[in-house]
Amino acid sequence: MQSREEWLENEGGYGHIQGTKPQTLAFAIEDSPAGLAAWLLEKAHGWSYCQTDVLEYFSTDDLLTNIMIYWVTKTFGSSIRLYYEARKSPLRFAAGQRMSIPCAVARFAKEEPMPPREWVERGYNVVRWSEYPVGSHYAPIEVPELLANDIRQAFLMTTRKK
């Protein structure tokens, strides 16, 4: 696992542009299927365990499905808007303030950056914390059964009557 600083240096540029100029990026990407594909394929390569050609790591069908979901629905812009909103109005808890709603966290091996569990638990009612030696930002494609099972288990834990 790399340090947060190293990850931000190598992979964090997207967060800066999405957090400061989301509309400019959205117009450029939503006007160009090649641009959208390039953006998403570059992220698939950098945020997964892919070490060579992204087309050797992921199936063409999976990659094209991901691209087409954004293209057909024209939701690239709305999907990145969160970065801008979070930058303008960051979530901050007052001393002792916590979210009381139960939550679960699935920590996949290559999902960066990720705050330490202790930090998350300061502000959230974490009822399930799972750490996996596999998977990345693309866990739904890489390890779908593992993710689905984790969601099922989390749902069961957070909905049990006390």
matplotlib code that plots the C-alpha trace (Angstrom):
import matplotlib.pyplot as plt

x = [0.0, 1.4, 1.3, -1.5, 1.0, 2.4, -1.0, -2.1, 1.1, 0.6, -3.2, -4.8, -4.9, -8.5, -9.7, -8.2, -9.8, -13.1, -13.1, -12.2, -13.5, -16.1, -18.3, -15.4, -14.3, -17.9, -18.5, -15.3, -15.9, -19.6, -18.9, -16.4, -17.0, -13.2, -12.5, -14.9, -13.4, -9.8, -10.7, -12.4, -9.9, -7.0, -8.8, -9.4, -5.7, -4.4, -6.9, -6.9, -4.2, -3.8, 0.0, -0.1, -2.8, -6.2, -7.8, -5.8, -7.0, -10.7, -13.0, -13.9, -17.6, -17.1, -15.1, -17.6, -20.5, -19.0, -18.3, -21.8, -23.6, -22.0, -22.4, -26.0, -27.2, -25.0, -24.1, -20.4, -20.9, -23.2, -21.0, -18.0, -20.0, -19.6, -15.9, -16.7, -19.5, -17.3, -14.5, -16.9, -18.7, -16.6, -18.2, -17.0, -18.1, -18.1, -16.3, -18.2, -20.6, -21.3, -23.6, -25.9, -27.1, -25.3, -22.8, -20.5, -17.2, -15.6, -11.9, -10.5, -6.7, -6.2, -8.8, -6.9, -6.8, -8.6, -8.6, -7.7, -10.5, -10.0, -10.7, -13.9, -15.2, -14.8, -17.6, -19.6, -21.5, -19.5, -21.1, -19.1, -15.6, -14.3, -10.8, -10.0, -6.6, -7.9, -10.0, -9.8, -12.0, -13.3, -14.3, -17.8, -15.9, -12.9, -14.5, -18.3, -19.3, -17.1, -18.6, -22.2, -21.7, -20.2, -23.2, -25.6, -23.8, -23.7, -27.4, -28.2, -26.1, -27.6, -31.2, -31.3, -33.7, -32.1]
y = [0.0, 3.4, 6.5, 9.0, 11.6, 9.2, 8.2, 11.9, 12.7, 9.9, 9.6, 12.6, 15.1, 14.0, 15.1, 18.6, 19.2, 17.7, 19.7, 23.0, 23.0, 20.2, 21.9, 22.5, 18.8, 17.7, 19.6, 18.3, 14.7, 14.6, 16.0, 13.3, 9.6, 9.2, 11.6, 9.8, 6.4, 7.8, 9.3, 6.1, 3.7, 5.7, 5.5, 1.7, 1.3, 3.5, 2.5, -1.3, -4.0, -3.6, -3.7, -3.8, -3.2, -2.4, -4.6, -7.5, -7.0, -6.1, -7.6, -5.4, -5.9, -4.6, -1.6, -0.7, -1.2, 1.3, 3.8, 3.4, 3.9, 7.4, 8.1, 7.1, 8.7, 11.8, 11.5, 12.1, 15.7, 14.9, 12.1, 14.4, 17.3, 15.8, 16.7, 20.4, 20.4, 18.7, 21.1, 24.1, 22.7, 20.0, 17.6, 18.5, 17.2, 19.2, 17.7, 14.6, 14.8, 11.5, 10.1, 7.7, 5.8, 2.4, 2.2, -0.5, -0.1, -2.5, -1.7, -3.2, -3.6, -1.0, 1.6, 4.8, 7.2, 5.7, 7.2, 4.9, 3.0, 5.0, 8.2, 6.9, 5.5, 9.0, 10.3, 7.3, 4.5, 1.7, -1.6, -3.6, -3.0, -5.5, -5.5, -7.5, -8.5, -8.1, -5.6, -2.0, 0.9, -1.5, -4.2, -4.6, -5.8, -7.4, -9.3, -9.0, -12.0, -10.7, -7.3, -8.6, -10.8, -7.9, -5.7, -8.6, -9.1, -5.3, -5.0, -7.8, -6.2, -2.8, -3.9, -6.3, -5.3, -4.8]
z = [0.0, -0.9, 1.3, 0.8, -0.4, -3.0, -4.2, -4.5, -6.4, -8.9, -9.1, -7.4, -10.3, -11.2, -7.7, -8.2, -11.6, -10.6, -7.4, -9.0, -12.6, -12.9, -15.5, -17.9, -17.6, -17.9, -21.1, -22.6, -21.6, -22.5, -25.9, -26.8, -26.6, -27.1, -24.3, -22.0, -22.9, -22.3, -18.9, -17.7, -19.1, -17.5, -14.2, -14.6, -15.2, -12.4, -9.7, -10.1, -10.1, -13.8, -14.5, -18.3, -20.9, -19.3, -22.0, -20.7, -17.1, -17.7, -20.3, -23.2, -22.3, -18.7, -19.8, -22.6, -20.2, -17.7, -20.5, -22.0, -18.7, -18.5, -22.2, -22.6, -19.4, -19.8, -16.1, -16.1, -15.0, -12.2, -11.1, -10.5, -9.1, -5.6, -5.6, -6.2, -3.6, -1.0, -1.6, -1.2, 1.9, 3.5, 6.0, 9.4, 12.8, 15.9, 18.9, 20.0, 17.1, 15.2, 12.7, 14.6, 11.5, 11.3, 8.5, 7.0, 5.3, 2.8, 2.6, -0.6, -0.9, -3.5, -2.7, -2.1, -0.4, 2.7, 6.2, 9.0, 10.7, 13.9, 12.1, 10.4, 13.7, 15.4, 13.2, 12.1, 13.8, 12.1, 12.7, 10.2, 8.9, 6.4, 5.0, 1.9, 0.5, -3.1, -5.0, -5.7, -6.7, -9.3, -6.9, -8.5, -11.7, -10.1, -7.1, -7.6, -5.5, -2.6, -2.8, -3.1, -0.1, 2.0, 1.1, 2.1, 5.4, 6.1, 5.3, 7.7, 10.4, 10.0, 9.9, 12.8, 15.5, 18.9]

ax = plt.figure().add_subplot(projection="3d")
ax.plot(x, y, z, "-o")
ax.set_aspect("equal")
plt.show()
